[in-house]
Amino acid sequence: MIYRAVQLVAVLSLLSLSGCGPDKSTQLARCEQDGLKVYASLAHDPLHDSLVGGYVGVCMEAHGYVQATAKTLCARMSRGGAEQLDPKCYERE
């Protein structure tokens, strides 16, 4: 039993080091879809885009990304939180 636990820890450690997780674009799409589900009832609210954008930012941070410090990397869009939906807006911590 202990041997199995050690094996599991070793495999999980290697997976985390190998970068097998989703890439930035995939993670961003997942966060956006989650945000759209969370705020689906507010789809016609003027604040909808900002709420979803805020959710995406928090979600990306929870997955190890931060907003790019060089704003030139982040294409700004005119709608609420839409600028956060560009993968160039995030970089790994």
Order of alpha helices (4+ residues) and beta strands (2+ residues): alpha-alpha-alpha-beta-beta
